[in-house]
Amino acid sequence: MIEAAGRFGGVIETIHEAGWLVERSADNFLAARPEGIDLVKRLGLEETLVSVAPTARRALVWSPNKRGGGGRLLPVPAGFRLLAASRPQTLLATPLLSWPGRLRAAAEGFIPARRSQDDESLESFAVRRLGREAFDRLVQPLVSGIWTADPARLSMAAACPDFLAFERNHGSLARGEQHRLQMAGLRADASGARYGQFVSFRRGMQTLIEGLLARLREAGVELVSNRVESLRQDATGWQVGCVGEKSIHASAVVVATPASHASQLLMAAAPALAADLAAIEYAGAAVVSLGFARDDVGHPLDAAGMIVPRVAGRRLVAASFSSVKFPDRAPPGSVLMRGFIGGALDPSAAELADDALANQVLTDLREMLGIRGRPQYGRIDRWHTAMPQYNLG
């Protein structure tokens, strides 16, 4: 295995500093999917898993005041999952929407299904099914919090095929979601995002990387710190060219790099594939991790985090309450949160200077969470080609 960076693990890296446990990128994975949890079991790491705390199993949305500045944090309606409400009546009760917006969203079950089989953007699909206001104030921030994407370009077929199937097979997102929950043996009032099924490791996500490396070493796999410059295929297999080294011969090669890098490596051996890979767009983002004294945060932090709609006019996309979700992320009496900024809708944000970036996130967090005082801890991580964009076409 050949790794160009100074460490193995790619974007997954856990930082331990003076009692703070900070994830540079992903801070959890979904245990409901078999691939991840099966790997954890094969590595013997089950005992190190931690679930999202029961008190944090919901998300909040910043709801801007319709007149003037300011706003408030409100919960995502119970049972709402990205685009579908298993209990449409909760849309009638949510203060996130005006009464016309609530009535339009709750009427989703009466909207005829689209007949065309052509691909559709997520924005078009959501506005058609739920209405413009529900899209702007609920769906768009949920989408940006997951894909950092432009919903007007995000392909439903690529990103959300299950919701397309709901409309096609059940005539309604609500009925499709209710059927899914019934087949899974879950109640219709279950949390839409199933926060209890998101897990991490007590010592951070790097636990998984360390477990994998230990297993590879036990199996006799050679771990090489170098950069691959070329891939050539001949009658005997593959020739892997590294910086300052003789080529390595291999019968097969797995290229696990961002698409742009893979495209360059495969240009000679597989030009058509290289062209397809080069066409994949990416969005950049920055993660600003901040630690505060718990007494300096006015909000109860009774959620996993919060999302911010574009119509609110803020640059903060979302924030994760790390030390609320998982144990041992902050020193006693302190809290750790991570703010996300940038993405396809605000590409210049991630390029701000460090001070400007930190101040932007801090300003938004102060307003939304009632934070006083200065941060006890701060860290910025930039990911320039972090998120592949599942665009139309």
Summary of the structure (lengths in Angstrom):
residues: 393
radius of gyration: 22.6
end to end distance: 33.9
largest distance: 70.3
contacts: 1225
relative contact order: 0.18
helix: 36%
strand: 25%
